[in-house]
Amino acid sequence: MGNYAKSEPTHYLQVALPTPLRRVFDYLPPKSGIDFLRPGIRLKVPFGPRKLIGILIAITAKTDIPLANLKRVEQVLDEQPIIPKDILELCRWVAHYYHYSLGETLGTATPTALRQGRPVAQQTRKLWRLTYPNAEAPSHIARNAKLQLAAWQLLKQHLKGLHEPMLKSLGVSNQTLSALEKKGEAECIYENLPTLHTMPQSILHEAPLTLNPEQAHVVQQILQTAQQFQVFLLQGITGSGKTEVYLQLIEQTLKAGRQALVLIPEIGLTPQTLHRFEQRFAVPIAVIHSGLNDNERYLAWQKAVDYRVGIIIGTRSAVFTPLAKPGLIIIDEEHDASYKQQDSLRYSARDIAIYRARQANIPIVLGSATPSLESVHNAQTHRYRHLHLSQRAGQAKPPSIELLNIRGETLQAGLSPALQQKITQHLEKGQQVLIFINRRGYAPTLLCHECGWVADCPDCDAHLTIHRQPPHLHCHHCDYQQSIPVRCGHCNTASLFPVGAGTERIEDFLLSQFDPIPIIRIDRDSTRGKTRLQELFSDIHQGKPAILVGTQMLAKGHHFPKVTLVAILDADSGLFSTDFRGLERLGQLVTQVAGRAGRGKLAGEVIIQTHHPESPVLNRLVTEGYEVFAKTLLAEREKLSLPPYSYLGLFRVECKNQEEGERLLLQLRELISQFLQYNNLNGPLGVTLLGPLPAPMEKRQSWYRWQLLISSPSRQPLHTAITFAIHQLEGGTQAMIKLARKVRWSVDIDPQDMM
């Protein structure tokens, strides 16, 4: 490096690269100059011995890097920016807020195809037509070339031309078309793909439903701010018709010539959501979720950029989808923990969506029957506008809820005799029953009755779950599997018994007790395969008597009008969680599962089995509802200075040598403490530190895990302390850097999972 022109360069390029380093990198412009370079284009650059594809962030007149150390951009991959200006700005904010590499943040936000350097898809399609449309017969096609003659006749009937997919569907091959082109009988032109500007004016397939007064009021309130940023917290009880509100808001957004982004928490909800939207709307809809292959995600992303879709429906990662004309963002089930990414870039899709809405100056609707305590607090402090739907739509009534005391009862696969009797009564009426337990597999534990030995995972601090289909022991944390032993691994006796019940064991028991009633199990194991979940839902929607057994997959947003009895088998586990969010999640889960009952014309009933029927938490939830329950939890959080009355950052360390993780965090805590004291940021109103402590699951996948928690009543001191800590880990003393490189460490802003 060194044979440059004598005059010093006047411009430098700042490039974000897909590396974990939290910085951009300076490069010399390509020899062709900078005239056509714009932020958001892709550049191929040398990076050590490798060639990487990065994103141009800025063109500057200064650099802190010695000229002799600068390398030159090797290739410009785009003529126009592939990342719009607003998404580039969004990613810069995300990288800054979550203390993450900008290059890897951009990697999260863009389709794999673009990260790999593939050319941007041309927004055109092939149209074939006759070269001489007025000719009565072809001049250069032999009489025995029947396929070519047939293709010519077909094009003669469509003088404006036919698109390639249509020709293929009519039996015309590419080989035949190429032959016609070579003989000068047909030509291929490229036509721009249609945008929403050129699509039919009618945007509806079917008329909207008539709103009840509450729904109409909510729609009116939100539409009043359609041209400005406002966060609406739409709290509607299960079955209150939130989806119809969404549909009518989207209708008005489309009529205004704008796009709507709808986020849902689970892939399992995508087909039913898409079906509902396609029934209502005549405009194109794009779907984005992790179940798509790279090409499918890329095409959906591109359609949104080019304004070829009016509605984008997706899970967490869809929050980064560029919108040509943003008009509305909806987050359904906004409380759901799956909106928080739990590895790599640990972002909250809900919070990023709110930033996007502010950025685009559009309204955003956070919908839930059980909103997060953070959102309830923001509504109480008037940062969000709080709207309510307190009545079920149509003729449906809220279900009755009963706490069933199972102390001293003989349980069969977790079901009490009283519950079994209730199940029989509902089935005899031709109705459906839903049994919820948040535990898959046959049983959570294999226990030796003689010595108390338990089958544990060798790599995690967790018991192995027993599965019967096929028979094996399985760790749900690291995926370790082994065969089921015949004898105890400690005392060598054959006294091994399953303890507890999972979905498989409950299914087996119900099959033996209620045959020939169909038992439909829905969990991660039973829904493997692309179409399996939809097949199971189709069976449920036939409306015949059946028992549904499932995990959280059944709790979120599903509409089963023939389900009249919901049974929750293990609500007590949420009462004793080590996570301060445990009670909040218990309340959300119980309310959401209970909401599956009585959503049609038939009355619903909910039974919650518990060993603690006197629990004030459960009783308040059952008798006074989620809103009162949430306010009680908020009062407790305020006394303890827990979120949302404080802000958290969590340093996680994983190490093979248990002592190294603790030693690193002890040294880091000492440095942070000194920094806080020097800058007067410590004390009860400043930043406080907790730890280092072992994670609740100390060992996972053979890695020991340690945590250091940082909290503050305001964001700025928290982020200042975290920025300092990261600098120490990446650029502090040699001893600190050396120790940090021996372990895996990460930082989690606003952590939702303390495990």
Secondary structure, 3 states (H helix, E strand, C coil): CCCCCCCCCCCEEEEECCCCCCCCEEEECCCCCCCCCCCCCEEEEEECCEEEEEEEEEEECCCCCCHHHCCECCEECCCCCCCCHHHHHHHHHHHHHCCCCHHHHHHHHCCHHHHCCCCCCCCEEEEEEECCCCCCCCCCCCCCCHHHHHHHHHHHHCCCCEEHHHHHHCCCCHHHHHHHHHCCCEEEEEEECCCCCCCCCCCECCCCCCCCHHHHHHHHHHHCCCCCCEEEEEEECCCCCHHHHHHHHHHHHHHCCCEEEEECCCHHHHHHHHHHHHHHECCCEEEECCCCCHHHHHHHHHHHHCCCCCEEEECHHHHHCCCCCEEEEEEECCCCHHHECCCCCCCEHHHHHHHHHHHHCCEEEEEECCCCHHHHHHHHCCCCEEEEECCCCCCCCCCEEEEEECCCCCCECCECHHHHHHHHHHHHCCCEEEEECCCCCCECEEEECCCCCECECCCCCCECEEEECCEEEECCCCCCEECCCCCCCCCCCCCEEEECCCHHHHHHHHHHHHCCCCEEEECCCCCCCCCHHHHHHHHHHCCCCEEEEECHHHCCCCCCCCEEEEEECCHHHHHHCCCCCHHHHHHHHHHHHHCCCCCCCCCCEEEEEECCCCCHHHHHHHHHCHHHHHHHHHHHHHHHCCCCCCEEEEEEEEECCHHHHHHHHHHHHHHHHHHHHHCCCCCCCCCEEEEEEEEEEEEECCEEEEEEEEEECCHHHHHHHHHHHHHHHHHCCHHHHHHHHCCEEEEEECCCCCC
